Amino acid sequence: MPLTSDFKVTVRDRALRDREFRQGLLREGVECMLAGDVDTGKVVLRDYINATVGFTELGRLTNKQPKSLMRMLGPDGNPQARNLFDLICCIQQHEGIQLEVRTVR
């Protein structure tokens, strides 16, 4: 089910004013991908980007076309690992955080 514009506006507004929410979106997107749910991870990362840096600025930061980044995270997108990790690296720098992976049993 596609997201309504009201929901997207709500997510954007909350992300702009709530740093923990914003960072939680980023963390959730990466965790979904690490857990094998790449489709959900792409959706969450796309929501994060739309609510924060935007695809135009992210394209400038990554030296990639914004439309290429949008397709990469779209429903039919199949990003190469290098492109995906470059994207996550730029997002972390923009957010001023560094995500870490740890082992949990």
Contacts in CASP RR format, 6 or more apart in sequence:
PFRMAT RR
TARGET T0000
AUTHOR 0000-0000-0000
METHOD contacts of the structure
MODEL  1
MPLTSDFKVTVRDRALRDREFRQGLLREGVECMLAGDVDTGKVVLRDYIN
ATVGFTELGRLTNKQPKSLMRMLGPDGNPQARNLFDLICCIQQHEGIQLE
VRTVR
3 47 0 8 1.000
8 47 0 8 1.000
8 50 0 8 1.000
8 51 0 8 1.000
11 25 0 8 1.000
11 47 0 8 1.000
11 50 0 8 1.000
11 51 0 8 1.000
12 50 0 8 1.000
12 51 0 8 1.000
14 21 0 8 1.000
14 51 0 8 1.000
15 21 0 8 1.000
15 22 0 8 1.000
15 25 0 8 1.000
15 48 0 8 1.000
15 51 0 8 1.000
15 52 0 8 1.000
16 22 0 8 1.000
16 51 0 8 1.000
16 52 0 8 1.000
22 48 0 8 1.000
22 51 0 8 1.000
22 52 0 8 1.000
22 95 0 8 1.000
23 95 0 8 1.000
23 97 0 8 1.000
25 44 0 8 1.000
25 47 0 8 1.000
25 48 0 8 1.000
25 51 0 8 1.000
26 45 0 8 1.000
26 48 0 8 1.000
26 91 0 8 1.000
26 92 0 8 1.000
26 95 0 8 1.000
26 97 0 8 1.000
26 99 0 8 1.000
27 99 0 8 1.000
28 41 0 8 1.000
28 44 0 8 1.000
29 40 0 8 1.000
29 41 0 8 1.000
29 44 0 8 1.000
29 45 0 8 1.000
29 48 0 8 1.000
30 41 0 8 1.000
30 45 0 8 1.000
30 88 0 8 1.000
30 99 0 8 1.000
32 38 0 8 1.000
32 40 0 8 1.000
32 41 0 8 1.000
32 44 0 8 1.000
33 41 0 8 1.000
33 42 0 8 1.000
33 84 0 8 1.000
34 101 0 8 1.000
39 75 0 8 1.000
42 72 0 8 1.000
42 73 0 8 1.000
42 74 0 8 1.000
42 75 0 8 1.000
42 77 0 8 1.000
42 79 0 8 1.000
43 73 0 8 1.000
43 74 0 8 1.000
45 73 0 8 1.000
45 87 0 8 1.000
45 88 0 8 1.000
45 91 0 8 1.000
46 70 0 8 1.000
46 73 0 8 1.000
46 74 0 8 1.000
48 91 0 8 1.000
49 55 0 8 1.000
49 58 0 8 1.000
49 69 0 8 1.000
49 73 0 8 1.000
49 91 0 8 1.000
52 94 0 8 1.000
52 95 0 8 1.000
53 61 0 8 1.000
53 91 0 8 1.000
53 94 0 8 1.000
55 66 0 8 1.000
55 67 0 8 1.000
55 69 0 8 1.000
55 70 0 8 1.000
56 66 0 8 1.000
57 94 0 8 1.000
58 66 0 8 1.000
58 69 0 8 1.000
58 87 0 8 1.000
58 90 0 8 1.000
58 91 0 8 1.000
58 94 0 8 1.000
59 65 0 8 1.000
59 66 0 8 1.000
59 69 0 8 1.000
61 90 0 8 1.000
61 93 0 8 1.000
61 94 0 8 1.000
62 69 0 8 1.000
62 86 0 8 1.000
62 87 0 8 1.000
62 90 0 8 1.000
64 83 0 8 1.000
69 87 0 8 1.000
71 77 0 8 1.000
72 79 0 8 1.000
72 83 0 8 1.000
72 84 0 8 1.000
72 87 0 8 1.000
73 79 0 8 1.000
79 87 0 8 1.000
88 99 0 8 1.000
92 98 0 8 1.000
92 99 0 8 1.000
END
